[in-house]
Amino acid sequence: MKKNNGIAHLASQTTLPQQQKKRYALQAIATLLLGITISDNVIALTAFDHIVLMFIQGVKL
C-alpha cells in the first residue's frame, strides 16, 4: 500500500479539528465528483477509497 499524504488522508486524521476534517473531506468529495485534483495530487479513485474509509471510521460531515 502506497503512502498517501493527500487531502483525504489528512481528513482521516483524528487529531484535526472537526472543521478541518469537514473541509478536507469536502475537498476529497469535490475531487471525486469533478475528476480533477484540488490543491493536491489526489486522484479521484484514491479520494473515493478514503471517503469510504472515513465514513466507516465515523467521521461526520
PyMOL Python script that loads the backbone (N, CA, C, O; Angstrom):
from pymol import cmd

cmd.read_pdbstr("""\
ATOM      1  N   MET A   1       0.841  -1.187   0.000  1.00  0.00           N
ATOM      2  CA  MET A   1       0.000   0.000   0.000  1.00  0.00           C
ATOM      3  C   MET A   1       0.881   1.244   0.000  1.00  0.00           C
ATOM      4  O   MET A   1       1.748   1.406   0.860  1.00  0.00           O
ATOM      5  N   LYS A   2       0.653   2.105  -0.959  1.00  0.00           N
ATOM      6  CA  LYS A   2       1.487   3.305  -1.060  1.00  0.00           C
ATOM      7  C   LYS A   2       1.112   4.348  -0.021  1.00  0.00           C
ATOM      8  O   LYS A   2      -0.029   4.427   0.433  1.00  0.00           O
ATOM      9  N   LYS A   3       2.102   5.137   0.336  1.00  0.00           N
ATOM     10  CA  LYS A   3       1.858   6.209   1.300  1.00  0.00           C
ATOM     11  C   LYS A   3       1.094   7.335   0.620  1.00  0.00           C
ATOM     12  O   LYS A   3       1.411   7.728  -0.503  1.00  0.00           O
ATOM     13  N   ASN A   4       0.095   7.842   1.309  1.00  0.00           N
ATOM     14  CA  ASN A   4      -0.728   8.900   0.731  1.00  0.00           C
ATOM     15  C   ASN A   4      -0.831  10.068   1.700  1.00  0.00           C
ATOM     16  O   ASN A   4      -1.346   9.922   2.809  1.00  0.00           O
ATOM     17  N   ASN A   5      -0.339  11.225   1.277  1.00  0.00           N
ATOM     18  CA  ASN A   5      -0.428  12.422   2.111  1.00  0.00           C
ATOM     19  C   ASN A   5      -1.432  13.414   1.543  1.00  0.00           C
ATOM     20  O   ASN A   5      -1.329  14.619   1.769  1.00  0.00           O
ATOM     21  N   GLY A   6      -2.403  12.892   0.802  1.00  0.00           N
ATOM     22  CA  GLY A   6      -3.382  13.755   0.153  1.00  0.00           C
ATOM     23  C   GLY A   6      -4.408  14.321   1.110  1.00  0.00           C
ATOM     24  O   GLY A   6      -4.382  14.055   2.311  1.00  0.00           O
ATOM     25  N   ILE A   7      -5.315  15.111   0.550  1.00  0.00           N
ATOM     26  CA  ILE A   7      -6.327  15.766   1.365  1.00  0.00           C
ATOM     27  C   ILE A   7      -7.246  14.777   2.065  1.00  0.00           C
ATOM     28  O   ILE A   7      -7.655  15.001   3.204  1.00  0.00           O
ATOM     29  N   ALA A   8      -7.569  13.686   1.385  1.00  0.00           N
ATOM     30  CA  ALA A   8      -8.444  12.692   2.010  1.00  0.00           C
ATOM     31  C   ALA A   8      -7.747  12.043   3.196  1.00  0.00           C
ATOM     32  O   ALA A   8      -8.368  11.765   4.221  1.00  0.00           O
ATOM     33  N   HIS A   9      -6.448  11.806   3.042  1.00  0.00           N
ATOM     34  CA  HIS A   9      -5.674  11.240   4.151  1.00  0.00           C
ATOM     35  C   HIS A   9      -5.666  12.202   5.336  1.00  0.00           C
ATOM     36  O   HIS A   9      -5.820  11.785   6.484  1.00  0.00           O
ATOM     37  N   LEU A  10      -5.490  13.472   5.054  1.00  0.00           N
ATOM     38  CA  LEU A  10      -5.487  14.473   6.125  1.00  0.00           C
ATOM     39  C   LEU A  10      -6.835  14.513   6.832  1.00  0.00           C
ATOM     40  O   LEU A  10      -6.901  14.691   8.048  1.00  0.00           O
ATOM     41  N   ALA A  11      -7.894  14.348   6.074  1.00  0.00           N
ATOM     42  CA  ALA A  11      -9.236  14.390   6.654  1.00  0.00           C
ATOM     43  C   ALA A  11      -9.470  13.233   7.611  1.00  0.00           C
ATOM     44  O   ALA A  11     -10.279  13.337   8.533  1.00  0.00           O
ATOM     45  N   SER A  12      -8.763  12.133   7.394  1.00  0.00           N
ATOM     46  CA  SER A  12      -8.981  10.955   8.236  1.00  0.00           C
ATOM     47  C   SER A  12      -8.190  11.004   9.547  1.00  0.00           C
ATOM     48  O   SER A  12      -8.351  10.136  10.404  1.00  0.00           O
ATOM     49  N   GLN A  13      -7.340  12.016   9.699  1.00  0.00           N
ATOM     50  CA  GLN A  13      -6.549  12.130  10.926  1.00  0.00           C
ATOM     51  C   GLN A  13      -7.417  12.641  12.074  1.00  0.00           C
ATOM     52  O   GLN A  13      -8.014  13.714  11.985  1.00  0.00           O
ATOM     53  N   THR A  14      -7.478  11.869  13.141  1.00  0.00           N
ATOM     54  CA  THR A  14      -8.395  12.199  14.231  1.00  0.00           C
ATOM     55  C   THR A  14      -7.930  13.385  15.068  1.00  0.00           C
ATOM     56  O   THR A  14      -8.707  13.916  15.861  1.00  0.00           O
ATOM     57  N   THR A  15      -6.681  13.809  14.909  1.00  0.00           N
ATOM     58  CA  THR A  15      -6.171  14.921  15.706  1.00  0.00           C
ATOM     59  C   THR A  15      -6.595  16.283  15.153  1.00  0.00           C
ATOM     60  O   THR A  15      -6.453  17.301  15.830  1.00  0.00           O
ATOM     61  N   LEU A  16      -7.109  16.299  13.939  1.00  0.00           N
ATOM     62  CA  LEU A  16      -7.535  17.559  13.343  1.00  0.00           C
ATOM     63  C   LEU A  16      -8.855  18.022  13.949  1.00  0.00           C
ATOM     64  O   LEU A  16      -9.690  17.198  14.321  1.00  0.00           O
ATOM     65  N   PRO A  17      -9.049  19.335  14.049  1.00  0.00           N
ATOM     66  CA  PRO A  17     -10.346  19.867  14.492  1.00  0.00           C
ATOM     67  C   PRO A  17     -11.451  19.424  13.522  1.00  0.00           C
ATOM     68  O   PRO A  17     -11.192  19.167  12.346  1.00  0.00           O
ATOM     69  N   GLN A  18     -12.664  19.341  14.026  1.00  0.00           N
ATOM     70  CA  GLN A  18     -13.783  18.871  13.208  1.00  0.00           C
ATOM     71  C   GLN A  18     -13.959  19.708  11.937  1.00  0.00           C
ATOM     72  O   GLN A  18     -14.270  19.168  10.876  1.00  0.00           O
ATOM     73  N   GLN A  19     -13.759  21.025  12.046  1.00  0.00           N
ATOM     74  CA  GLN A  19     -13.937  21.898  10.891  1.00  0.00           C
ATOM     75  C   GLN A  19     -12.922  21.576   9.797  1.00  0.00           C
ATOM     76  O   GLN A  19     -13.256  21.587   8.612  1.00  0.00           O
ATOM     77  N   GLN A  20     -11.669  21.285  10.202  1.00  0.00           N
ATOM     78  CA  GLN A  20     -10.638  20.903   9.244  1.00  0.00           C
ATOM     79  C   GLN A  20     -11.006  19.604   8.562  1.00  0.00           C
ATOM     80  O   GLN A  20     -10.874  19.477   7.344  1.00  0.00           O
ATOM     81  N   LYS A  21     -11.469  18.635   9.339  1.00  0.00           N
ATOM     82  CA  LYS A  21     -11.885  17.352   8.780  1.00  0.00           C
ATOM     83  C   LYS A  21     -12.956  17.560   7.728  1.00  0.00           C
ATOM     84  O   LYS A  21     -12.901  16.976   6.646  1.00  0.00           O
ATOM     85  N   LYS A  22     -13.927  18.394   8.051  1.00  0.00           N
ATOM     86  CA  LYS A  22     -15.031  18.638   7.134  1.00  0.00           C
ATOM     87  C   LYS A  22     -14.524  19.262   5.843  1.00  0.00           C
ATOM     88  O   LYS A  22     -14.922  18.853   4.752  1.00  0.00           O
ATOM     89  N   ARG A  23     -13.641  20.257   5.967  1.00  0.00           N
ATOM     90  CA  ARG A  23     -13.118  20.931   4.782  1.00  0.00           C
ATOM     91  C   ARG A  23     -12.335  19.964   3.890  1.00  0.00           C
ATOM     92  O   ARG A  23     -12.519  19.937   2.673  1.00  0.00           O
ATOM     93  N   TYR A  24     -11.455  19.168   4.518  1.00  0.00           N
ATOM     94  CA  TYR A  24     -10.680  18.199   3.741  1.00  0.00           C
ATOM     95  C   TYR A  24     -11.579  17.151   3.098  1.00  0.00           C
ATOM     96  O   TYR A  24     -11.359  16.754   1.953  1.00  0.00           O
ATOM     97  N   ALA A  25     -12.589  16.706   3.833  1.00  0.00           N
ATOM     98  CA  ALA A  25     -13.499  15.695   3.292  1.00  0.00           C
ATOM     99  C   ALA A  25     -14.273  16.251   2.100  1.00  0.00           C
ATOM    100  O   ALA A  25     -14.458  15.562   1.097  1.00  0.00           O
ATOM    101  N   LEU A  26     -14.720  17.491   2.213  1.00  0.00           N
ATOM    102  CA  LEU A  26     -15.462  18.108   1.112  1.00  0.00           C
ATOM    103  C   LEU A  26     -14.568  18.297  -0.113  1.00  0.00           C
ATOM    104  O   LEU A  26     -15.020  18.139  -1.247  1.00  0.00           O
ATOM    105  N   GLN A  27     -13.297  18.636   0.121  1.00  0.00           N
ATOM    106  CA  GLN A  27     -12.359  18.746  -0.999  1.00  0.00           C
ATOM    107  C   GLN A  27     -12.176  17.392  -1.678  1.00  0.00           C
ATOM    108  O   GLN A  27     -12.109  17.304  -2.904  1.00  0.00           O
ATOM    109  N   ALA A  28     -12.095  16.337  -0.863  1.00  0.00           N
ATOM    110  CA  ALA A  28     -11.924  14.993  -1.418  1.00  0.00           C
ATOM    111  C   ALA A  28     -13.139  14.590  -2.244  1.00  0.00           C
ATOM    112  O   ALA A  28     -13.003  13.990  -3.310  1.00  0.00           O
ATOM    113  N   ILE A  29     -14.333  14.924  -1.743  1.00  0.00           N
ATOM    114  CA  ILE A  29     -15.565  14.617  -2.482  1.00  0.00           C
ATOM    115  C   ILE A  29     -15.608  15.401  -3.786  1.00  0.00           C
ATOM    116  O   ILE A  29     -15.980  14.863  -4.829  1.00  0.00           O
ATOM    117  N   ALA A  30     -15.224  16.680  -3.725  1.00  0.00           N
ATOM    118  CA  ALA A  30     -15.200  17.507  -4.934  1.00  0.00           C
ATOM    119  C   ALA A  30     -14.206  16.950  -5.945  1.00  0.00           C
ATOM    120  O   ALA A  30     -14.462  16.960  -7.149  1.00  0.00           O
ATOM    121  N   THR A  31     -13.071  16.465  -5.449  1.00  0.00           N
ATOM    122  CA  THR A  31     -12.069  15.848  -6.315  1.00  0.00           C
ATOM    123  C   THR A  31     -12.668  14.643  -7.022  1.00  0.00           C
ATOM    124  O   THR A  31     -12.477  14.454  -8.224  1.00  0.00           O
ATOM    125  N   LEU A  32     -13.388  13.838  -6.270  1.00  0.00           N
ATOM    126  CA  LEU A  32     -14.018  12.647  -6.843  1.00  0.00           C
ATOM    127  C   LEU A  32     -15.036  13.025  -7.910  1.00  0.00           C
ATOM    128  O   LEU A  32     -15.023  12.480  -9.014  1.00  0.00           O
ATOM    129  N   LEU A  33     -15.913  13.958  -7.576  1.00  0.00           N
ATOM    130  CA  LEU A  33     -17.003  14.311  -8.485  1.00  0.00           C
ATOM    131  C   LEU A  33     -16.506  15.005  -9.742  1.00  0.00           C
ATOM    132  O   LEU A  33     -17.027  14.767 -10.832  1.00  0.00           O
ATOM    133  N   LEU A  34     -15.511  15.856  -9.599  1.00  0.00           N
ATOM    134  CA  LEU A  34     -15.024  16.614 -10.751  1.00  0.00           C
ATOM    135  C   LEU A  34     -13.964  15.855 -11.541  1.00  0.00           C
ATOM    136  O   LEU A  34     -13.696  16.150 -12.706  1.00  0.00           O
ATOM    137  N   GLY A  35     -13.365  14.861 -10.867  1.00  0.00           N
ATOM    138  CA  GLY A  35     -12.333  14.097 -11.549  1.00  0.00           C
ATOM    139  C   GLY A  35     -11.041  14.866 -11.735  1.00  0.00           C
ATOM    140  O   GLY A  35     -10.209  14.502 -12.566  1.00  0.00           O
ATOM    141  N   ILE A  36     -10.869  15.938 -10.956  1.00  0.00           N
ATOM    142  CA  ILE A  36      -9.631  16.715 -11.025  1.00  0.00           C
ATOM    143  C   ILE A  36      -9.035  16.831  -9.632  1.00  0.00           C
ATOM    144  O   ILE A  36      -9.682  16.506  -8.637  1.00  0.00           O
ATOM    145  N   THR A  37      -7.799  17.298  -9.575  1.00  0.00           N
ATOM    146  CA  THR A  37      -7.181  17.492  -8.272  1.00  0.00           C
ATOM    147  C   THR A  37      -7.450  18.897  -7.781  1.00  0.00           C
ATOM    148  O   THR A  37      -7.494  19.844  -8.566  1.00  0.00           O
ATOM    149  N   ILE A  38      -7.630  19.030  -6.464  1.00  0.00           N
ATOM    150  CA  ILE A  38      -7.872  20.337  -5.860  1.00  0.00           C
ATOM    151  C   ILE A  38      -6.780  20.579  -4.825  1.00  0.00           C
ATOM    152  O   ILE A  38      -6.775  19.960  -3.761  1.00  0.00           O
ATOM    153  N   SER A  39      -5.873  21.467  -5.136  1.00  0.00           N
ATOM    154  CA  SER A  39      -4.754  21.846  -4.264  1.00  0.00           C
ATOM    155  C   SER A  39      -3.970  20.644  -3.743  1.00  0.00           C
ATOM    156  O   SER A  39      -3.354  20.720  -2.680  1.00  0.00           O
ATOM    157  N   ASP A  40      -3.988  19.552  -4.473  1.00  0.00           N
ATOM    158  CA  ASP A  40      -3.262  18.369  -4.043  1.00  0.00           C
ATOM    159  C   ASP A  40      -3.199  17.374  -5.203  1.00  0.00           C
ATOM    160  O   ASP A  40      -3.865  17.555  -6.222  1.00  0.00           O
ATOM    161  N   ASN A  41      -2.402  16.335  -5.041  1.00  0.00           N
ATOM    162  CA  ASN A  41      -2.260  15.341  -6.104  1.00  0.00           C
ATOM    163  C   ASN A  41      -3.068  14.092  -5.806  1.00  0.00           C
ATOM    164  O   ASN A  41      -2.562  12.976  -5.929  1.00  0.00           O
ATOM    165  N   VAL A  42      -4.320  14.275  -5.414  1.00  0.00           N
ATOM    166  CA  VAL A  42      -5.180  13.141  -5.084  1.00  0.00           C
ATOM    167  C   VAL A  42      -5.973  12.748  -6.317  1.00  0.00           C
ATOM    168  O   VAL A  42      -6.687  13.569  -6.892  1.00  0.00           O
ATOM    169  N   ILE A  43      -5.847  11.503  -6.716  1.00  0.00           N
ATOM    170  CA  ILE A  43      -6.676  11.057  -7.831  1.00  0.00           C
ATOM    171  C   ILE A  43      -8.050  10.664  -7.304  1.00  0.00           C
ATOM    172  O   ILE A  43      -8.192  10.271  -6.146  1.00  0.00           O
ATOM    173  N   ALA A  44      -9.048  10.773  -8.154  1.00  0.00           N
ATOM    174  CA  ALA A  44     -10.434  10.575  -7.729  1.00  0.00           C
ATOM    175  C   ALA A  44     -10.646   9.230  -7.046  1.00  0.00           C
ATOM    176  O   ALA A  44     -11.327   9.154  -6.024  1.00  0.00           O
ATOM    177  N   LEU A  45     -10.076   8.180  -7.598  1.00  0.00           N
ATOM    178  CA  LEU A  45     -10.279   6.849  -7.033  1.00  0.00           C
ATOM    179  C   LEU A  45      -9.710   6.763  -5.619  1.00  0.00           C
ATOM    180  O   LEU A  45     -10.332   6.189  -4.725  1.00  0.00           O
ATOM    181  N   THR A  46      -8.526   7.338  -5.426  1.00  0.00           N
ATOM    182  CA  THR A  46      -7.919   7.349  -4.098  1.00  0.00           C
ATOM    183  C   THR A  46      -8.796   8.136  -3.131  1.00  0.00           C
ATOM    184  O   THR A  46      -8.997   7.718  -1.990  1.00  0.00           O
ATOM    185  N   ALA A  47      -9.312   9.265  -3.581  1.00  0.00           N
ATOM    186  CA  ALA A  47     -10.191  10.078  -2.742  1.00  0.00           C
ATOM    187  C   ALA A  47     -11.432   9.278  -2.351  1.00  0.00           C
ATOM    188  O   ALA A  47     -11.871   9.323  -1.202  1.00  0.00           O
ATOM    189  N   PHE A  48     -11.987   8.554  -3.305  1.00  0.00           N
ATOM    190  CA  PHE A  48     -13.183   7.752  -3.024  1.00  0.00           C
ATOM    191  C   PHE A  48     -12.901   6.690  -1.974  1.00  0.00           C
ATOM    192  O   PHE A  48     -13.691   6.502  -1.049  1.00  0.00           O
ATOM    193  N   ASP A  49     -11.774   5.993  -2.112  1.00  0.00           N
ATOM    194  CA  ASP A  49     -11.390   4.985  -1.128  1.00  0.00           C
ATOM    195  C   ASP A  49     -11.317   5.582   0.268  1.00  0.00           C
ATOM    196  O   ASP A  49     -11.780   4.976   1.234  1.00  0.00           O
ATOM    197  N   HIS A  50     -10.741   6.755   0.372  1.00  0.00           N
ATOM    198  CA  HIS A  50     -10.596   7.400   1.675  1.00  0.00           C
ATOM    199  C   HIS A  50     -11.926   7.895   2.216  1.00  0.00           C
ATOM    200  O   HIS A  50     -12.154   7.872   3.425  1.00  0.00           O
ATOM    201  N   ILE A  51     -12.809   8.343   1.324  1.00  0.00           N
ATOM    202  CA  ILE A  51     -14.141   8.774   1.763  1.00  0.00           C
ATOM    203  C   ILE A  51     -14.896   7.600   2.382  1.00  0.00           C
ATOM    204  O   ILE A  51     -15.511   7.736   3.439  1.00  0.00           O
ATOM    205  N   VAL A  52     -14.843   6.453   1.718  1.00  0.00           N
ATOM    206  CA  VAL A  52     -15.475   5.250   2.256  1.00  0.00           C
ATOM    207  C   VAL A  52     -14.880   4.916   3.620  1.00  0.00           C
ATOM    208  O   VAL A  52     -15.602   4.596   4.564  1.00  0.00           O
ATOM    209  N   LEU A  53     -13.561   4.994   3.709  1.00  0.00           N
ATOM    210  CA  LEU A  53     -12.876   4.708   4.966  1.00  0.00           C
ATOM    211  C   LEU A  53     -13.292   5.684   6.065  1.00  0.00           C
ATOM    212  O   LEU A  53     -13.483   5.287   7.214  1.00  0.00           O
ATOM    213  N   MET A  54     -13.431   6.969   5.706  1.00  0.00           N
ATOM    214  CA  MET A  54     -13.831   7.974   6.691  1.00  0.00           C
ATOM    215  C   MET A  54     -15.228   7.700   7.225  1.00  0.00           C
ATOM    216  O   MET A  54     -15.477   7.838   8.423  1.00  0.00           O
ATOM    217  N   PHE A  55     -16.140   7.313   6.340  1.00  0.00           N
ATOM    218  CA  PHE A  55     -17.498   7.009   6.795  1.00  0.00           C
ATOM    219  C   PHE A  55     -17.490   5.800   7.714  1.00  0.00           C
ATOM    220  O   PHE A  55     -18.207   5.769   8.714  1.00  0.00           O
ATOM    221  N   ILE A  56     -16.681   4.806   7.376  1.00  0.00           N
ATOM    222  CA  ILE A  56     -16.563   3.621   8.220  1.00  0.00           C
ATOM    223  C   ILE A  56     -16.018   3.998   9.594  1.00  0.00           C
ATOM    224  O   ILE A  56     -16.459   3.462  10.611  1.00  0.00           O
ATOM    225  N   GLN A  57     -15.054   4.923   9.621  1.00  0.00           N
ATOM    226  CA  GLN A  57     -14.447   5.340  10.882  1.00  0.00           C
ATOM    227  C   GLN A  57     -15.325   6.332  11.644  1.00  0.00           C
ATOM    228  O   GLN A  57     -15.004   6.711  12.771  1.00  0.00           O
ATOM    229  N   GLY A  58     -16.420   6.746  11.035  1.00  0.00           N
ATOM    230  CA  GLY A  58     -17.370   7.599  11.737  1.00  0.00           C
ATOM    231  C   GLY A  58     -17.084   9.084  11.675  1.00  0.00           C
ATOM    232  O   GLY A  58     -17.491   9.830  12.565  1.00  0.00           O
ATOM    233  N   VAL A  59     -16.390   9.523  10.641  1.00  0.00           N
ATOM    234  CA  VAL A  59     -16.169  10.959  10.500  1.00  0.00           C
ATOM    235  C   VAL A  59     -17.468  11.590  10.026  1.00  0.00           C
ATOM    236  O   VAL A  59     -17.983  11.246   8.962  1.00  0.00           O
ATOM    237  N   LYS A  60     -17.987  12.499  10.806  1.00  0.00           N
ATOM    238  CA  LYS A  60     -19.257  13.145  10.479  1.00  0.00           C
ATOM    239  C   LYS A  60     -19.010  14.353   9.568  1.00  0.00           C
ATOM    240  O   LYS A  60     -18.178  15.210   9.866  1.00  0.00           O
ATOM    241  N   LEU A  61     -19.733  14.402   8.475  1.00  0.00           N
ATOM    242  CA  LEU A  61     -19.581  15.537   7.565  1.00  0.00           C
ATOM    243  C   LEU A  61     -20.575  16.628   7.928  1.00  0.00           C
ATOM    244  O   LEU A  61     -20.609  17.674   7.278  1.00  0.00           O
TER     245      LEU A  61
END
""", "prot")
cmd.dss("prot")
cmd.show_as("cartoon", "prot")
cmd.util.cbc("prot")
cmd.orient("prot")
